[in-house]
Amino acid sequence: MNIAAHFNTKAAPRLALLAVAMALSLSGCVNQKKEVAHYRKILHAKPAVAAVKIPMVLTLSQAMRLANNNNEELAISGENYLQALIAKDKAFATFMPHVGIGASDFQMHGYAPPAGFPSSITDFYQTHYVNVPLASTLNVNVLKDATAISSARLVSGQRKAAMLDLQSSLLLEVAQTYYQVLSEARSVAVLKQTLKVQQARVTMVTHELKAGVALRLTVLQSQSDEANTRVQLTQARNNVVRGRATLAYLMGAANLNHARLLNDFNPKIHLPTLAQLQKIAWSQRQDLKAAEEKVAAEEKNVQAVYEQYFPSVALNFDTFLYKGQFPTDSWWSGLFSVNMPLFEGGEIYANLRSAYSQYRQAMLAAHQLRRHIGEEITIAQADWLSGLQLEKDLQTEMASSRSAYHQAEHSFKAGLSTNLDVITAQDQELATQLAYQQSRFQTRINLLNLFRVSGRLTYPAMVKLQQVEQHRDFPPRASKKPLATNFPINPPHTQASAVASAGPSVKSAR
């Protein structure tokens, strides 16, 4: 049966409307680049690339930028935020009517009205007709659905704060791995230099043994000390490989190739007091914002569940793009209904109890996080201050142990001390050098961690904080003054008071 044969010229405008409706229904394409841009703009991140290009000289700020652009875990968190935005739009769509189009072809065979019936009656006995209805429905509980929109908006804010908190954690993890690689690489350099000295000593005492002026014990002690240094060197080299692999993973790169890492982070800050740091954290920490948004969302959820007791309204409106059913001059119908829940079998009450429990749970989590932030700030500030003092003390100890080692060497050559005294002095100098190298990089990690726990380790702040200064290795050059950034850890409205109370600026040692 050709349905088009039943359409008459009066249905042409409605058929045109049908064609437009079908075209709109088929045009629901999603611009994925625009969708992803919702969260990448907030993260200050460029679109991820398949093959990450690693520069020959990789600074800390470049490593952070690459991780911010290409880390999949951060992008997954961004998608969670995007899904919350979509859920908010979906909640708003509850107040929009649902419009659908259909077509029906009714046929009945083997039946005819009795003979002699008037034509006005026989019109009811249609054996074939075609209808093309256009139906629209709207079913809302105004109070509950409006509250659901507010709850969805709060959830999207929570997801956004969680995304930014993950970004801050990622930046700190990149910095920790970056400085771990630098520390291990510096250990490799120190151990290699120490190994050369020990090899020379083994050669010297071996010749002295053959000449009969040295003991067999002296040779064995020197060989044992050399072997121990080789073990430490092997472990340090392995740690460098492992650290570079982890750093490449965080940045979304296959490997770091042979990129050179630089210690280019040397900030100068005015350190606020502990109480000021806590106030800053309570206003800046994104995970605390996420917890507070969750409390507000759960409170709205309680309200939405309670409003299920209120009546809901349903509106149905049907019209026809084409109608062949009798009477053909009736083109629309409408139905308005109100539903008031009287007995739901305790379902709404159970949902309300569950919503209250989730609300209390969110409040407890937010309170616990606030106390945990206070603990983190206290520990981070103590680590930062003690790290500065430790670095200075180790620098003094390193200079003393180096002098002691040289003195032991001269005494051994003069016959005033044993080879064991020289080995002990050299081991002490080596241990002090390695501890000092580690403390130099740990001091910077402690400072970044202080930024993190106070809520100030954000990507825009890191861009301002980073100053790529002269490229140099250890030991530092004393001829040029370090280039530093005066980075306010406290927000503008408390910066002046913080500087006044903190006293002289605290510089991170090199």
C-alpha positions in Angstrom: 0.0 0.0 0.0 1.4 3.4 -1.0 0.7 5.7 2.0 1.6 8.8 0.0 -1.5 8.2 -2.1 -3.7 9.0 0.8 -2.1 12.5 1.4 -4.0 15.4 -0.1 -2.8 18.9 -1.0 -4.2 20.3 2.3 -1.6 18.3 4.2 1.4 19.9 2.3 2.3 22.5 5.0 2.1 19.9 7.7 4.3 17.6 5.6 6.8 20.4 5.3 6.8 20.7 9.1 7.4 17.0 9.3 10.4 17.2 7.1 11.9 20.0 9.2 11.3 18.0 12.4 13.0 15.0 10.9 16.0 17.1 9.8 16.4 18.6 13.3 16.3 15.1 14.9 19.1 14.0 12.6 21.3 17.0 13.3 22.2 16.1 16.9 26.0 16.0 16.2 28.3 16.8 19.1 31.3 19.1 18.7 33.8 17.1 20.8 36.5 19.8 20.6 34.1 22.3 22.1 33.1 19.8 24.8 36.7 19.1 25.9 37.4 22.9 25.8 35.0 23.3 28.8 37.5 21.9 31.2 40.8 22.5 29.4 40.1 26.2 29.5 39.8 26.0 33.3 43.0 23.9 33.6 44.9 26.3 31.2 45.7 23.2 29.2 46.2 22.8 25.5 44.7 19.8 23.6 46.6 16.6 24.2 48.9 15.4 21.4 49.6 11.8 20.5 53.4 12.2 20.4 54.8 14.5 23.1 57.9 16.4 22.0 60.4 16.6 24.8 62.9 19.5 24.6 66.6 18.9 24.9 66.7 21.0 28.1 63.6 20.3 30.3 62.9 22.8 33.0 60.4 22.2 35.9 57.9 24.6 34.4 58.0 22.8 31.0 57.5 19.5 32.7 54.5 20.8 34.6 53.0 22.3 31.4 53.4 18.9 29.5 51.8 17.0 32.4 49.0 19.6 32.6 48.3 19.1 28.9 48.7 15.3 28.5 48.1 13.6 31.8 45.1 11.2 31.3 44.1 11.1 34.9 43.6 14.9 34.9 41.6 14.6 31.7 39.4 11.9 33.2 38.7 14.3 36.1 37.8 17.0 33.5 35.4 14.6 31.9 33.7 14.1 35.3 33.2 17.8 35.5 31.9 17.9 31.9 29.4 15.1 32.8 28.2 17.2 35.8 27.6 20.1 33.4 25.6 17.8 31.2 23.6 16.6 34.1 22.8 20.2 35.1 21.5 20.8 31.5 19.5 17.6 31.7 17.9 18.6 35.0 16.9 21.9 33.4 15.5 20.0 30.4 12.8 18.6 32.8 10.9 21.9 32.3 11.0 21.5 28.5 8.2 19.6 26.7 9.0 16.3 25.0 7.8 16.4 21.4 7.5 13.2 19.3 6.2 12.4 15.8 4.8 9.1 14.6 2.8 7.5 11.8 0.0 4.9 11.9 -1.7 3.0 9.0 -4.9 1.3 10.1 -6.4 -1.4 7.8 -9.3 -3.8 8.5 -10.6 -6.4 6.0 -13.8 -8.5 5.8 -16.1 -6.0 7.5 -18.7 -3.6 6.1 -21.5 -1.6 7.7 -25.1 -3.0 7.2 -26.8 -1.9 4.0 -29.1 1.1 4.3 -27.1 2.9 7.0 -27.0 6.7 6.6 -23.7 8.0 5.4 -23.2 10.0 8.6 -23.1 6.7 10.4 -21.1 4.7 7.9 -18.3 7.2 8.2 -17.5 5.6 11.6 -16.9 2.3 9.9 -13.5 3.1 8.4 -11.6 0.1 7.2 -8.5 2.1 6.3 -7.0 5.4 7.4 -3.5 6.9 7.9 -2.6 9.3 10.8 0.6 11.3 11.3 0.4 12.6 14.9 2.7 15.2 16.6 2.5 14.6 20.4 4.0 16.8 23.1 4.1 16.0 26.8 5.3 17.8 30.0 5.4 16.2 33.4 7.0 18.2 36.2 7.0 18.6 39.9 7.9 22.3 40.0 9.4 22.4 43.5 11.3 19.1 43.3 12.6 19.7 39.8 13.7 23.2 40.5 15.6 22.0 43.6 17.2 19.2 41.4 18.6 22.0 39.1 20.2 23.7 42.1 21.6 20.4 43.3 23.1 19.7 39.9 24.7 23.1 39.8 26.3 22.4 43.1 27.6 19.0 41.9 29.2 20.7 38.9 31.0 23.1 41.2 32.1 20.2 43.3 33.5 18.4 40.3 35.3 21.5 39.1 37.0 21.9 42.5 37.9 18.3 42.6 39.5 18.7 39.1 41.5 21.7 40.2 42.6 19.8 43.4 43.8 16.9 41.3 45.7 19.4 39.1 47.5 20.8 42.2 48.4 17.3 43.3 49.7 16.4 39.8 51.9 19.5 39.7 53.4 18.6 43.1 54.0 15.0 42.0 55.7 16.2 38.9 58.0 18.4 41.0 58.8 15.7 43.4 59.7 13.3 40.7 61.7 16.0 38.8 63.8 16.7 41.9 64.2 13.1 42.7 65.7 12.5 39.3 68.0 15.6 39.8 69.0 14.3 43.3 69.9 10.8 42.0 71.7 12.3 39.0 73.8 14.4 41.3 74.5 11.3 43.5 75.7 9.5 40.4 78.1 12.4 39.6 79.4 12.4 43.2 79.8 8.6 43.3 81.6 8.5 40.0 84.1 11.1 41.2 84.6 9.2 44.5 85.0 6.0 42.6 87.9 7.4 40.6 89.7 8.4 43.7 89.1 5.0 45.3 90.4 3.2 42.2 93.5 5.3 42.2 94.0 4.4 45.9 93.6 0.7 45.2 96.2 0.9 42.4 98.6 2.8 44.7 98.3 0.5 47.7 98.6 -2.5 45.4 101.9 -1.2 44.1 103.0 -0.5 47.7 102.0 -4.1 48.6 104.2 -5.5 45.8 107.0 -3.2 47.0 106.6 -4.5 50.6 105.7 -1.2 52.1 102.0 -1.8 52.6 99.9 -4.5 54.3 97.5 -6.9 52.6 94.8 -5.6 55.0 95.2 -2.1 53.5 94.6 -3.4 50.0 91.5 -5.4 51.1 90.1 -2.4 52.9 90.5 -0.2 49.8 89.0 -2.8 47.5 86.0 -3.2 49.8 85.4 0.5 49.9 85.6 0.7 46.1 83.1 -2.2 45.7 80.7 -0.5 48.2 80.8 2.7 46.1 80.2 0.7 42.9 77.1 -0.7 44.6 75.8 2.7 45.5 76.6 4.0 42.0 74.6 1.1 40.4 71.6 1.8 42.7 71.7 5.6 41.9 71.9 5.0 38.2 68.9 2.6 38.4 67.0 5.2 40.5 67.6 7.8 37.7 66.2 5.5 35.1 63.2 4.7 37.2 62.6 8.4 38.1 62.9 9.5 34.4 60.4 6.8 33.4 57.9 8.0 36.1 58.3 11.6 35.0 57.7 10.7 31.4 54.6 8.9 32.4 53.3 11.9 34.3 53.9 14.1 31.3 52.2 11.7 28.9 55.4 11.1 27.0 56.8 7.8 25.9 60.2 8.6 27.4 62.5 11.5 28.2 65.1 10.5 25.6 68.2 12.3 26.8 66.6 15.5 28.0 68.7 17.4 30.5 66.9 18.5 33.7 67.8 21.8 35.3 67.5 23.2 38.9 65.9 26.5 37.8 63.5 27.0 40.7 64.8 29.4 43.3 62.0 31.4 44.8 62.2 34.1 47.5 59.0 34.4 49.6 57.7 36.1 52.6 56.5 33.4 54.9 53.2 34.0 56.7 52.5 32.8 60.1 50.9 29.4 60.8 47.5 31.0 61.6 47.6 33.0 58.4 48.5 29.9 56.4 45.5 28.1 57.8 43.1 31.0 56.8 44.6 31.0 53.3 44.1 27.2 53.0 40.5 27.4 54.2 39.7 29.9 51.5 41.9 28.5 48.7 42.0 24.7 49.1 40.1 23.2 46.2 39.4 19.9 48.0 37.8 21.8 50.8 35.7 23.7 48.3 34.6 20.4 46.8 33.7 19.0 50.2 31.6 22.2 51.0 29.9 22.0 47.6 29.0 18.4 48.4 27.5 19.3 51.7 25.3 21.9 50.0 24.4 19.5 47.2 23.3 16.8 49.7 21.3 19.4 51.6 19.5 20.2 48.3 19.0 16.5 47.7 17.2 16.2 51.1 14.9 19.1 50.0 14.3 17.5 46.6 13.3 14.1 48.2 11.0 15.8 50.7 9.3 17.7 47.8 8.3 14.4 46.3 5.3 14.7 48.6 4.1 17.7 46.6 1.8 17.3 43.6 3.2 16.9 40.1 1.6 18.3 36.9 1.3 16.6 33.6 0.3 18.2 30.3 -0.3 16.3 27.0 -1.0 18.0 23.8 -1.5 16.1 20.5 -1.9 17.5 17.0 -1.7 15.9 13.5 0.4 16.7 10.5 -2.0 14.5 8.6 -5.2 12.8 9.7 -7.3 10.3 7.8 -9.3 9.1 10.7 -12.9 10.3 11.1 -13.6 13.0 12.0 -11.0 14.5 9.8 -11.6 18.1 10.9 -10.5 17.4 14.5 -6.8 18.3 14.6 -5.8 18.5 18.2 -6.5 17.3 21.7 -5.2 18.2 25.1 -5.1 16.6 28.6 -4.1 18.4 31.9 -3.7 16.3 35.0 -2.4 16.8 38.6 -1.1 13.9 40.6 -0.9 14.1 44.4 0.9 11.2 46.1 -1.1 9.7 49.0 0.5 6.4 49.7 3.9 5.3 48.2 4.5 2.3 50.4 7.1 4.1 52.5 9.4 4.6 49.5 9.6 8.4 49.8 10.2 8.2 53.5 13.0 5.7 53.0 14.6 7.9 50.4 14.3 10.8 52.8 16.1 8.9 55.6 18.9 7.9 53.1 19.3 11.5 51.9 19.6 12.8 55.5 22.3 10.1 56.2 24.3 11.2 53.1 24.0 14.8 54.2 25.4 14.1 57.7 28.1 12.0 56.1 29.1 14.9 53.9 29.2 17.3 56.8 31.5 14.9 58.8 33.8 14.5 55.8 34.1 18.3 55.4 34.8 18.8 59.1 37.4 16.0 59.1 39.1 17.6 56.0 39.3 21.0 57.7 41.1 19.5 60.7 43.4 17.5 58.3 44.3 20.7 56.5 45.4 22.2 59.8 47.6 19.2 60.4 49.1 19.3 56.9 50.0 23.0 57.2 51.7 22.6 60.5 53.8 19.7 59.2 54.6 21.4 55.9 55.7 24.6 57.6 57.9 22.7 60.0 59.4 20.6 57.2 60.2 23.8 55.2 61.8 25.6 58.1 63.8 22.6 59.3 64.8 21.8 55.8 66.4 25.3 55.4 68.3 24.8 58.7 69.3 21.3 57.7 70.7 22.4 54.4 72.9 25.0 56.1 74.1 22.6 58.7 74.9 19.9 56.1 76.8 22.5 54.0 79.0 23.3 57.1 79.4 19.6 57.8 80.4 18.9 54.2 83.1 21.5 54.3 84.4 20.0 57.6 84.4 16.4 56.4 86.2 17.4 53.2 88.9 19.1 55.2 89.1 16.0 57.5 89.5 13.7 54.5 92.3 15.8 53.1 94.0 15.8 56.5 93.7 12.1 56.8 95.3 11.6 53.4 98.2 13.8 54.2 98.6 12.0 57.6 98.5 8.6 55.8 101.2 9.6 53.4 103.3 10.9 56.3 102.8 7.6 58.1 100.9 9.2 60.9 97.5 7.4 60.3 96.3 4.2 58.9 94.5 3.4 55.6 91.4 2.7 57.6 91.4 6.3 58.9 91.5 7.6 55.3 88.6 5.3 54.2 86.5 6.3 57.2 87.1 10.0 56.5 86.3 9.5 52.8 83.1 7.6 53.6 82.1 10.4 55.9 82.7 13.0 53.2 80.7 11.0 50.7 77.8 10.5 53.0 77.7 14.2 53.8 77.9 15.2 50.1 75.0 12.9 49.2 72.9 14.1 52.2 73.6 17.7 51.2 72.6 17.2 47.6 69.4 15.5 48.7 68.6 18.3 51.2 69.0 21.0 48.5 66.3 19.4 46.4 64.2 18.4 49.3 64.1 22.0 50.4 62.4 23.0 47.1 60.0 20.1 47.4 59.1 21.2 50.9 58.4 24.7 49.7 56.1 23.4 46.8 54.4 21.2 49.3 53.7 24.2 51.5 52.2 25.9 48.5 50.1 22.8 47.9 48.7 22.4 51.4 47.9 26.1 51.6 45.9 25.9 48.3 48.3 28.1 46.3 49.9 25.5 44.0 47.8 26.3 40.9 49.0 26.3 37.3 48.7 30.1 36.9 50.6 30.6 40.1 53.3 28.3 39.0 53.7 30.2 35.7 54.3 33.4 37.8 56.5 31.5 40.3 58.8 30.0 37.7 61.8 32.1 36.7 64.2 30.3 34.4 67.6 31.7 35.6 71.1 31.0 34.5 71.7 27.3 33.6 74.2 25.9 36.1 75.2 22.8 37.9 76.5 22.2 41.4 78.6 23.8 42.9 76.7 27.1 42.5 78.5 30.1 40.9 79.0 32.9 43.5 79.7 35.5 40.8 76.1 36.1 39.8 73.2 37.0 42.1 70.4 34.5 42.0 67.3 35.5 40.1 64.3 35.1 42.3 60.5 35.6 42.3 58.8 37.4 45.1 55.7 35.1 45.2 53.0 36.1 47.6 51.7 32.9 49.2 48.9 34.8 50.9 46.0 36.4 49.0 46.1 40.2 48.3 43.8 41.2 51.2 46.1 39.6 53.8 49.5 40.0 52.1 50.5 43.3 53.8 49.8 42.0 57.3 51.5 38.7 56.5 54.7 40.4 55.4 54.7 42.7 58.3 54.3 39.9 60.8 56.7 37.5 59.1 59.7 39.8 59.4 62.7 39.3 57.1 62.3 37.3 54.0 63.3 33.7 54.0 65.4 32.6 51.0 65.6 29.1 49.8 69.3 28.0 49.8 70.8 26.8 46.7 
